[in-house]
């Protein structure tokens, strides 16, 4: 188990998007709906295929 605290929730989303297919990851970020809708596309845009 690892616990992270950050001011940049997009970084945690990127970890999940990058490594989620290789490791069992569960993330429960405490962000508002508006922030989540903004951060998701930003993280997806930086993800390398």
PyMOL commands that set and color helices and strands:
alter all, ss='L'
color gray80, all
select helices_A, chain A and resi 9-19+33-46
alter helices_A, ss='H'
color red, helices_A
deselect
rebuild
show_as cartoon
